[in-house]
C-alpha cells in the first residue's frame, strides 16, 4: 500500500515521561504536549532536521491516530503543528 503523507509526519509517542525527581507519569496524566519519535516523513516536509528517528514535541490536540497500516499507536501530525525538535 502506498500512502501519501504530503506535509504530515507519523510519530510514535514515547509513552513514559520521567520527572526531574524520577517519577514516571502515565500517558493519561501528561498534559497536552507529548514527546515522540518520527517514524515516517512526508515528501513535502522541507526541514532537513526532521528525519526518521528524530525526537519531537507535539500537541496531542493537533494530532490524530494514524491508520492501522502505519501502526496502531502512532499519531499523524502536520509539520507546522510541531512544538519543538528535541534531537
SULWOWO-V907970 format. One record per residue. N is the residue number from 1. RES is the residue in three letters. OMEGA is omega in radians with two decimals (999 if undefined). Layout:
n=N res=RES omega=OMEGA
n=N res=RES omega=OMEGA
//
This chain:
n=1 res=UNK omega=-3.14
n=2 res=UNK omega=-3.10
n=3 res=UNK omega=3.09
n=4 res=UNK omega=-3.09
n=5 res=UNK omega=-3.10
n=6 res=UNK omega=-3.10
n=7 res=UNK omega=3.13
n=8 res=UNK omega=3.04
n=9 res=UNK omega=2.97
n=10 res=UNK omega=-3.03
n=11 res=UNK omega=3.04
n=12 res=UNK omega=-3.12
n=13 res=UNK omega=3.00
n=14 res=UNK omega=-2.90
n=15 res=UNK omega=-3.05
n=16 res=UNK omega=3.03
n=17 res=UNK omega=3.12
n=18 res=UNK omega=3.11
n=19 res=UNK omega=3.14
n=20 res=UNK omega=3.13
n=21 res=UNK omega=3.07
n=22 res=UNK omega=3.13
n=23 res=UNK omega=3.12
n=24 res=UNK omega=3.12
n=25 res=UNK omega=3.05
n=26 res=UNK omega=-3.08
n=27 res=UNK omega=3.13
n=28 res=UNK omega=-3.07
n=29 res=UNK omega=-3.09
n=30 res=UNK omega=3.09
n=31 res=UNK omega=-3.01
n=32 res=UNK omega=-3.08
n=33 res=UNK omega=3.11
n=34 res=UNK omega=2.98
n=35 res=UNK omega=3.09
n=36 res=UNK omega=3.11
n=37 res=UNK omega=3.14
n=38 res=UNK omega=-3.13
n=39 res=UNK omega=3.11
n=40 res=UNK omega=3.13
n=41 res=UNK omega=3.10
n=42 res=UNK omega=-3.06
n=43 res=UNK omega=-3.12
n=44 res=UNK omega=3.08
n=45 res=UNK omega=-3.03
n=46 res=UNK omega=-3.09
n=47 res=UNK omega=-3.13
n=48 res=UNK omega=3.14
n=49 res=UNK omega=-3.13
n=50 res=UNK omega=3.06
n=51 res=UNK omega=3.14
n=52 res=UNK omega=3.14
n=53 res=UNK omega=3.12
n=54 res=UNK omega=3.08
n=55 res=UNK omega=-3.09
n=56 res=UNK omega=3.03
n=57 res=UNK omega=-3.11
n=58 res=UNK omega=-3.10
n=59 res=UNK omega=3.12
n=60 res=UNK omega=-3.05
n=61 res=UNK omega=-3.14
n=62 res=UNK omega=3.10
n=63 res=UNK omega=3.13
n=64 res=UNK omega=3.11
n=65 res=UNK omega=3.12
n=66 res=UNK omega=3.04
n=67 res=UNK omega=-3.09
n=68 res=UNK omega=-3.14
n=69 res=UNK omega=-3.12
n=70 res=UNK omega=3.14
n=71 res=UNK omega=-3.03
n=72 res=UNK omega=-3.10
n=73 res=UNK omega=-3.03
n=74 res=UNK omega=-3.14
n=75 res=UNK omega=3.00
n=76 res=UNK omega=-3.13
n=77 res=UNK omega=3.06
n=78 res=UNK omega=-3.11
n=79 res=UNK omega=-3.09
n=80 res=UNK omega=3.14
n=81 res=UNK omega=3.08
n=82 res=UNK omega=3.12
n=83 res=UNK omega=-3.12
n=84 res=UNK omega=2.98
n=85 res=UNK omega=-3.02
n=86 res=UNK omega=3.09
n=87 res=UNK omega=999
//
